[in-house]
């Protein structure tokens, strides 16, 4: 099915150590089979994104894991997108921007399009222009730094 699998049968490590180790490595799904599971034809499935565990029959496990990986990817993407969107702010005042940028986030600000303005922002705040966003209405305004007319809004942020 094209799913990469690591079979860990090392006897010199306890299960808890193995679980923690693979969690740190970012393994999205953990399948655990003990003696009773082998007898019963079941497997314990653990999702890394929600930390939910469930016992499933071995039959059909490939299809289940394929769908589970898709669900995990969607869940992680939506969570990251919601976090990003909650950290986007509009700002037209330079003094306010200089204070708020210290706490991180993405700031949609008017820009006059000059390298001098961009350099001043970087010098004062260590923040840089990241991009001209497609999904933001590009209304004319006034650059918050230079006071010159602005034809576009840009996203400004600091890197860490």
Phi and psi restraints in degrees (value plus and minus 20) as a CYANA .aco file:
   2 UNK   PHI      59.0    99.0
   2 UNK   PSI      -2.6    37.4
   3 UNK   PHI    -118.2   -78.2
   3 UNK   PSI     106.5   146.5
   4 UNK   PHI     -95.9   -55.9
   4 UNK   PSI     111.2   151.2
   5 UNK   PHI    -148.1  -108.1
   5 UNK   PSI     119.6   159.6
   6 UNK   PHI    -137.5   -97.5
   6 UNK   PSI      97.8   137.8
   7 UNK   PHI    -114.7   -74.7
   7 UNK   PSI      92.1   132.1
   8 UNK   PHI    -127.1   -87.1
   8 UNK   PSI      81.4   121.4
   9 UNK   PHI    -132.2   -92.2
   9 UNK   PSI       3.7    43.7
  10 UNK   PHI     -82.8   -42.8
  10 UNK   PSI     109.3   149.3
  11 UNK   PHI    -110.3   -70.3
  11 UNK   PSI     -31.7     8.3
  12 UNK   PHI    -109.5   -69.5
  12 UNK   PSI     -16.9    23.1
  13 UNK   PHI    -146.4  -106.4
  13 UNK   PSI     122.9   162.9
  14 UNK   PHI     -97.4   -57.4
  14 UNK   PSI     134.5   174.5
  15 UNK   PHI     -75.8   -35.8
  15 UNK   PSI     -61.9   -21.9
  16 UNK   PHI     -79.4   -39.4
  16 UNK   PSI     -59.5   -19.5
  17 UNK   PHI     -84.1   -44.1
  17 UNK   PSI     -65.2   -25.2
  18 UNK   PHI     -81.6   -41.6
  18 UNK   PSI     -64.5   -24.5
  19 UNK   PHI     -80.2   -40.2
  19 UNK   PSI     -67.7   -27.7
  20 UNK   PHI     -83.3   -43.3
  20 UNK   PSI     -59.9   -19.9
  21 UNK   PHI     -82.0   -42.0
  21 UNK   PSI     -66.4   -26.4
  22 UNK   PHI     -92.6   -52.6
  22 UNK   PSI     -48.9    -8.9
  23 UNK   PHI     -85.7   -45.7
  23 UNK   PSI     -62.1   -22.1
  24 UNK   PHI     -84.2   -44.2
  24 UNK   PSI     -52.0   -12.0
  25 UNK   PHI     -96.0   -56.0
  25 UNK   PSI     -32.9     7.1
  26 UNK   PHI      69.1   109.1
  26 UNK   PSI      -0.3    39.7
  27 UNK   PHI     -85.4   -45.4
  27 UNK   PSI     102.8   142.8
  28 UNK   PHI     -94.6   -54.6
  28 UNK   PSI     -51.1   -11.1
  29 UNK   PHI    -153.5  -113.5
  29 UNK   PSI     113.1   153.1
  30 UNK   PHI    -137.4   -97.4
  30 UNK   PSI     108.0   148.0
  31 UNK   PHI    -129.5   -89.5
  31 UNK   PSI     108.7   148.7
  32 UNK   PHI    -143.9  -103.9
  32 UNK   PSI     109.8   149.8
  33 UNK   PHI    -148.5  -108.5
  33 UNK   PSI      98.9   138.9
  34 UNK   PHI    -123.7   -83.7
  34 UNK   PSI    -194.4  -154.4
  35 UNK   PHI     -78.8   -38.8
  35 UNK   PSI     -67.0   -27.0
  36 UNK   PHI     -85.5   -45.5
  36 UNK   PSI     -56.6   -16.6
  37 UNK   PHI     -82.4   -42.4
  37 UNK   PSI     -62.3   -22.3
  38 UNK   PHI     -80.6   -40.6
  38 UNK   PSI     -63.1   -23.1
  39 UNK   PHI     -82.7   -42.7
  39 UNK   PSI     -60.6   -20.6
  40 UNK   PHI    -107.5   -67.5
  40 UNK   PSI     -28.2    11.8
  41 UNK   PHI      50.1    90.1
  41 UNK   PSI      16.0    56.0
  42 UNK   PHI    -143.9  -103.9
  42 UNK   PSI     149.2   189.2
  43 UNK   PHI    -165.8  -125.8
  43 UNK   PSI     121.7   161.7
  44 UNK   PHI    -107.4   -67.4
  44 UNK   PSI     107.9   147.9
  45 UNK   PHI    -133.6   -93.6
  45 UNK   PSI     108.3   148.3
  46 UNK   PHI    -143.8  -103.8
  46 UNK   PSI     106.8   146.8
  47 UNK   PHI    -111.5   -71.5
  47 UNK   PSI     110.6   150.6
  48 UNK   PHI     -93.2   -53.2
  48 UNK   PSI     -53.1   -13.1
  49 UNK   PHI     -91.9   -51.9
  49 UNK   PSI     -54.8   -14.8
  50 UNK   PHI    -134.3   -94.3
  50 UNK   PSI     -27.0    13.0
  51 UNK   PHI      41.5    81.5
  51 UNK   PSI       2.7    42.7
  52 UNK   PHI    -101.5   -61.5
  52 UNK   PSI     121.2   161.2
  53 UNK   PHI    -139.8   -99.8
  53 UNK   PSI     125.7   165.7
  54 UNK   PHI    -173.2  -133.2
  54 UNK   PSI     136.4   176.4
  55 UNK   PHI    -123.0   -83.0
  55 UNK   PSI     108.9   148.9
  56 UNK   PHI    -146.2  -106.2
  56 UNK   PSI     133.9   173.9
  57 UNK   PHI     -89.4   -49.4
  57 UNK   PSI     128.4   168.4
  58 UNK   PHI     -83.8   -43.8
  58 UNK   PSI     -55.7   -15.7
  59 UNK   PHI     -83.7   -43.7
  59 UNK   PSI     109.9   149.9
  60 UNK   PHI      61.5   101.5
  60 UNK   PSI      -9.8    30.2
  61 UNK   PHI     -88.2   -48.2
  61 UNK   PSI     -52.5   -12.5
  62 UNK   PHI     -82.8   -42.8
  62 UNK   PSI     -68.5   -28.5
  63 UNK   PHI     -84.2   -44.2
  63 UNK   PSI     -58.8   -18.8
  64 UNK   PHI     -83.5   -43.5
  64 UNK   PSI     -65.5   -25.5
  65 UNK   PHI     -86.6   -46.6
  65 UNK   PSI     -58.1   -18.1
  66 UNK   PHI     -77.6   -37.6
  66 UNK   PSI     -68.0   -28.0
  67 UNK   PHI     -87.6   -47.6
  67 UNK   PSI     -58.2   -18.2
  68 UNK   PHI     -82.3   -42.3
  68 UNK   PSI     -61.6   -21.6
  69 UNK   PHI     -83.0   -43.0
  69 UNK   PSI     -59.0   -19.0
  70 UNK   PHI     -84.4   -44.4
  70 UNK   PSI     -62.9   -22.9
  71 UNK   PHI     -83.6   -43.6
  71 UNK   PSI     -61.0   -21.0
  72 UNK   PHI     -84.1   -44.1
  72 UNK   PSI     -64.9   -24.9
  73 UNK   PHI     -79.4   -39.4
  73 UNK   PSI     -65.8   -25.8
  74 UNK   PHI     -82.5   -42.5
  74 UNK   PSI     -64.5   -24.5
  75 UNK   PHI     -82.3   -42.3
  75 UNK   PSI     -66.1   -26.1
  76 UNK   PHI     -86.0   -46.0
  76 UNK   PSI     -61.4   -21.4
  77 UNK   PHI     -82.0   -42.0
  77 UNK   PSI     -67.2   -27.2
  78 UNK   PHI     -84.7   -44.7
  78 UNK   PSI     -58.1   -18.1
  79 UNK   PHI     -84.9   -44.9
  79 UNK   PSI     -64.8   -24.8
  80 UNK   PHI     -84.9   -44.9
  80 UNK   PSI     -61.1   -21.1
  81 UNK   PHI     -84.6   -44.6
  81 UNK   PSI     -62.5   -22.5
  82 UNK   PHI     -84.3   -44.3
  82 UNK   PSI     -59.8   -19.8
  83 UNK   PHI     -84.0   -44.0
  83 UNK   PSI     -67.0   -27.0
  84 UNK   PHI     -79.0   -39.0
  84 UNK   PSI     -67.5   -27.5
  85 UNK   PHI     -83.7   -43.7
  85 UNK   PSI     -50.6   -10.6
  86 UNK   PHI     -95.4   -55.4
  86 UNK   PSI     -30.4     9.6
  87 UNK   PHI    -130.8   -90.8
  87 UNK   PSI      -0.5    39.5
  88 UNK   PHI    -124.5   -84.5
  88 UNK   PSI     107.7   147.7
  89 UNK   PHI    -148.9  -108.9
  89 UNK   PSI     126.9   166.9
  90 UNK   PHI    -115.4   -75.4
  90 UNK   PSI     118.7   158.7
  91 UNK   PHI    -166.8  -126.8
  91 UNK   PSI     109.2   149.2
  92 UNK   PHI    -137.9   -97.9
  92 UNK   PSI     -25.1    14.9
  93 UNK   PHI    -131.6   -91.6
  93 UNK   PSI     102.8   142.8
  94 UNK   PHI     -87.3   -47.3
  94 UNK   PSI     -59.3   -19.3
  95 UNK   PHI     -84.4   -44.4
  95 UNK   PSI     -62.4   -22.4
  96 UNK   PHI     -83.7   -43.7
  96 UNK   PSI     -62.0   -22.0
  97 UNK   PHI     -79.3   -39.3
  97 UNK   PSI     -66.5   -26.5
  98 UNK   PHI     -80.6   -40.6
  98 UNK   PSI     -53.0   -13.0
  99 UNK   PHI     -96.4   -56.4
  99 UNK   PSI     -66.5   -26.5
 100 UNK   PHI     -90.7   -50.7
 100 UNK   PSI     -51.7   -11.7
 101 UNK   PHI     -86.0   -46.0
 101 UNK   PSI     -41.3    -1.3
 102 UNK   PHI     -82.5   -42.5
 102 UNK   PSI     -49.2    -9.2
 103 UNK   PHI    -109.0   -69.0
 103 UNK   PSI     -19.2    20.8
 104 UNK   PHI      67.3   107.3
 104 UNK   PSI     156.0   196.0
 105 UNK   PHI      95.0   135.0
 105 UNK   PSI    -198.5  -158.5
 106 UNK   PHI    -138.3   -98.3
 106 UNK   PSI     111.8   151.8
 107 UNK   PHI    -138.4   -98.4
 107 UNK   PSI     104.8   144.8
 108 UNK   PHI    -113.2   -73.2
 108 UNK   PSI      93.7   133.7
 109 UNK   PHI    -153.7  -113.7
 109 UNK   PSI     131.1   171.1
 110 UNK   PHI     -91.0   -51.0
 110 UNK   PSI     125.1   165.1
 111 UNK   PHI    -159.1  -119.1
 111 UNK   PSI     116.6   156.6
 112 UNK   PHI    -101.3   -61.3
 112 UNK   PSI     -25.9    14.1
 113 UNK   PHI      69.0   109.0
 113 UNK   PSI     -11.7    28.3
 114 UNK   PHI    -120.6   -80.6
 114 UNK   PSI     129.3   169.3
 115 UNK   PHI     -88.1   -48.1
 115 UNK   PSI     -49.4    -9.4
 116 UNK   PHI     -83.1   -43.1
 116 UNK   PSI     -63.6   -23.6
 117 UNK   PHI     -84.5   -44.5
 117 UNK   PSI     -64.6   -24.6
 118 UNK   PHI     -80.0   -40.0
 118 UNK   PSI     -63.0   -23.0
 119 UNK   PHI     -84.9   -44.9
 119 UNK   PSI     -59.3   -19.3
 120 UNK   PHI     -83.7   -43.7
 120 UNK   PSI     -62.7   -22.7
 121 UNK   PHI     -81.4   -41.4
 121 UNK   PSI     -65.2   -25.2
 122 UNK   PHI     -84.3   -44.3
 122 UNK   PSI     -61.3   -21.3
 123 UNK   PHI     -84.6   -44.6
 123 UNK   PSI     -62.8   -22.8
 124 UNK   PHI     -97.3   -57.3
 124 UNK   PSI     -53.1   -13.1
 125 UNK   PHI    -148.1  -108.1
 125 UNK   PSI     -29.2    10.8
 126 UNK   PHI      46.8    86.8
 126 UNK   PSI      -8.0    32.0
 127 UNK   PHI    -114.1   -74.1
 127 UNK   PSI     132.3   172.3
 128 UNK   PHI    -152.1  -112.1
 128 UNK   PSI     141.2   181.2
 129 UNK   PHI     -94.8   -54.8
 129 UNK   PSI     107.2   147.2
 130 UNK   PHI    -112.4   -72.4
 130 UNK   PSI     -64.5   -24.5
 131 UNK   PHI    -190.6  -150.6
 131 UNK   PSI     148.7   188.7
 132 UNK   PHI    -120.7   -80.7
 132 UNK   PSI      89.8   129.8
 133 UNK   PHI     -91.6   -51.6
 133 UNK   PSI     125.5   165.5
 134 UNK   PHI     -99.1   -59.1
 134 UNK   PSI     -53.3   -13.3
 135 UNK   PHI    -112.6   -72.6
 135 UNK   PSI      -5.8    34.2
 136 UNK   PHI    -133.0   -93.0
 136 UNK   PSI     113.4   153.4
 137 UNK   PHI     -85.0   -45.0
 137 UNK   PSI     103.1   143.1
 138 UNK   PHI    -109.2   -69.2
 138 UNK   PSI      60.6   100.6
 139 UNK   PHI    -113.5   -73.5
 139 UNK   PSI     126.5   166.5
 140 UNK   PHI     -83.5   -43.5
 140 UNK   PSI     129.0   169.0
 141 UNK   PHI    -182.2  -142.2
 141 UNK   PSI    -175.0  -135.0
 142 UNK   PHI    -145.2  -105.2
 142 UNK   PSI     108.8   148.8
 143 UNK   PHI     -80.4   -40.4
 143 UNK   PSI     112.0   152.0
 144 UNK   PHI     -91.6   -51.6
 144 UNK   PSI     -39.0     1.0
 145 UNK   PHI    -115.4   -75.4
 145 UNK   PSI     -74.7   -34.7
 146 UNK   PHI    -109.8   -69.8
 146 UNK   PSI     -42.0    -2.0
 147 UNK   PHI      59.7    99.7
 147 UNK   PSI     -17.5    22.5
 148 UNK   PHI     -98.5   -58.5
 148 UNK   PSI     140.2   180.2
 149 UNK   PHI     -80.8   -40.8
 149 UNK   PSI     124.3   164.3
 150 UNK   PHI    -141.7  -101.7
 150 UNK   PSI     116.7   156.7
 151 UNK   PHI    -127.0   -87.0
 151 UNK   PSI     -30.2     9.8
 152 UNK   PHI    -163.1  -123.1
 152 UNK   PSI     139.2   179.2
 153 UNK   PHI    -131.6   -91.6
 153 UNK   PSI     122.9   162.9
 154 UNK   PHI    -147.1  -107.1
 154 UNK   PSI     143.1   183.1
 155 UNK   PHI    -118.9   -78.9
 155 UNK   PSI     106.6   146.6
 156 UNK   PHI    -138.3   -98.3
 156 UNK   PSI     116.3   156.3
 157 UNK   PHI    -174.6  -134.6
 157 UNK   PSI     143.2   183.2
 158 UNK   PHI    -120.4   -80.4
 158 UNK   PSI     127.4   167.4
 159 UNK   PHI    -119.0   -79.0
 159 UNK   PSI     133.0   173.0
